[in-house]
Amino acid sequence: MHIALIAHDSKKELMIQFCIAYCGILSHHDLCATATTGKLISEATGLKIQKYLSGNQGGDQQIAARIGCDEIDLLLWFRDPLNRGFQTSNEADLLRLCDVHNIPVATNIATAEVLIHGLERGDMDWRTIVNPIK
């Protein structure tokens, strides 16, 4: 599975802790992230992560492009709902693309926990049928 990781600044530490906790599961999958998030997670866990630009420099859009090309199977995006400055049309577009392409997405740790356990159980194996690796 191809998993994208994005975290707003105030949620980066939470994302790092999540990835430390589930490093064993995440290590079996291809990971990508926006630059700072990917760097911090990689340093804390040793996970191999393909890094894109920082979110404010277009990293979110690079991940959105991969979603649009059916190259992402799961998005873990820890958002800060209390910081209105982060609410952009790019974010709405990213969520819309996930809906269009049937990409499971978690925008908080509670949903991420459900998805990561489902991933471990094989509940998302349907993505490999819908989207076989070419």
C-alpha positions as a printed Julia matrix, in Angstrom:
134×3 Matrix{Float64}:
   0.0    0.0     0.0
   1.04   3.58   -0.66
   0.4    5.76    2.38
   0.62   9.57    2.42
   1.35  11.43    5.67
   0.55  15.1     6.23
   0.41  17.02    9.52
  -0.23  20.65   10.31
   2.49  22.24   12.45
   0.56  21.88   15.69
  -0.06  18.17   14.94
   3.44  17.14   13.83
   4.46  15.78   17.25
   1.24  13.76   17.4
   1.99  12.33   13.93
   5.52  11.43   15.02
   4.22   9.63   18.12
   1.62   7.82   16.01
   4.29   6.66   13.56
   6.56   5.52   16.39
   3.69   3.5    17.86
   2.8    1.9    14.52
   6.27   1.75   12.96
   6.01  -2.03   12.64
   2.91  -1.77   10.48
   4.03   1.29    8.49
   7.4   -0.31    7.66
   5.62  -2.82    5.38
   4.23  -0.07    3.16
   5.47   2.67    0.82
   5.3    6.02    2.59
   5.36   9.57    1.32
   4.93  12.86    3.15
   5.3   16.58    2.92
   8.9   17.68    3.57
   9.02  18.64    7.23
   6.58  15.97    8.36
   8.49  13.31    6.44
  11.85  14.45    7.78
  10.67  14.45   11.39
   9.01  11.03   11.1
  12.01   9.52    9.33
  14.42  10.86   11.98
  12.24   9.55   14.83
  11.46   6.13   13.36
  14.02   5.28   10.71
  11.18   4.71    8.24
  11.97   5.27    4.57
   9.74   8.11    3.37
   9.55   9.77   -0.03
   9.46  13.49    0.74
   7.7   16.15   -1.28
   7.78  19.91   -0.86
   6.54  21.49    2.35
   2.79  21.88    2.44
   2.87  25.65    2.01
   5.2   25.25   -0.99
   2.97  22.78   -2.83
   3.63  19.46   -1.1
  -0.09  18.95   -0.43
  -0.71  19.5    -4.15
   1.99  16.97   -5.08
   0.27  14.39   -2.9
  -3.1   15.4    -4.37
  -1.68  14.75   -7.85
  -0.64  11.24   -6.78
  -4.14  10.66   -5.4
  -5.59  11.84   -8.71
  -3.42   9.28  -10.51
  -4.5    6.47   -8.11
  -1.01   6.21   -6.67
  -2.03   6.65   -3.01
  -4.1    4.07   -1.11
  -4.43   5.74    2.29
  -4.06   9.31    3.57
  -3.24  10.07    7.2
  -3.64  13.82    7.53
  -3.54  15.23   11.04
  -5.27  18.59   10.71
  -5.66  21.41   13.19
  -9.37  22.24   13.07
  -8.96  25.13   15.52
  -6.5   27.09   13.39
  -8.64  28.71   10.7
  -5.53  29.98    8.91
  -4.94  26.48    7.57
  -8.36  26.11    5.95
  -7.64  26.49    2.24
  -9.21  25.52   -1.03
  -6.25  23.15   -1.55
  -7.35  21.23    1.53
 -10.92  20.99    0.27
  -9.58  19.78   -3.08
  -7.47  17.12   -1.35
 -10.46  15.79    0.56
 -12.6   15.89   -2.59
  -9.99  13.87   -4.5
  -9.97  11.26   -1.73
 -13.75  10.98   -2.06
 -13.61  10.78   -5.86
 -10.93   8.06   -5.82
 -12.25   6.16   -2.78
  -9.14   6.8    -0.71
  -9.57   6.11    3.02
  -8.53   9.26    4.87
  -8.01  10.04    8.55
  -7.91  13.65    9.65
  -7.38  12.89   13.34
  -5.65  10.29   15.48
  -8.86   8.45   16.41
  -9.69   7.68   12.78
  -6.02   6.98   12.0
  -5.98   4.29   14.71
  -9.03   2.61   13.18
  -7.5    2.7     9.7
  -4.08   1.45   10.8
  -5.63  -1.51   12.62
  -7.78  -2.21    9.56
  -4.68  -2.04    7.39
  -2.95  -4.56    9.65
  -5.96  -6.93    9.51
  -6.13  -6.73    5.72
  -9.37  -4.74    5.61
  -7.93  -2.54    2.87
  -6.68  -5.3     0.59
  -9.55  -4.36   -1.75
  -7.37  -1.42   -2.86
  -4.92  -3.83   -4.53
  -7.81  -5.39   -6.47
  -9.21  -2.02   -7.54
  -5.73  -0.63   -8.17
  -3.32  -3.43   -9.14
   0.34  -2.42   -9.26
   1.31  -1.9   -12.85
